[in-house]
Amino acid sequence: MDRLGIPDLQRLQLIHRSWIEEALKAEQSVRDERWSRRLAIGSQAFVARFQADLGIFAIHRTIEKHGNSRVLREDAADYAIKF
């Protein structure tokens, strides 16, 4: 919390609550595809490290360029309904 300049957990909780309330008022609660369909988004090094940490769960996932960032996409088939 020192890095955030917040003195204690209680103050952090209050600030976080205000961020959420502001986002809801501004209708930012809409699903953002950039975050909801990707496992990781960021620099090449960050996404590669995240992929490596996933181990066998990331075998068939590739890192893709997305604007100035890199992403590790979630496989839509992972969520397919199977009967």
PyMOL commands that set and color helices and strands:
alter all, ss='L'
color gray80, all
select helices_A, chain A and resi 9-25+33-36+44-58+76-79
alter helices_A, ss='H'
color red, helices_A
select strands_A, chain A and resi 38-42+63-66+69-73
alter strands_A, ss='S'
color yellow, strands_A
deselect
rebuild
show_as cartoon
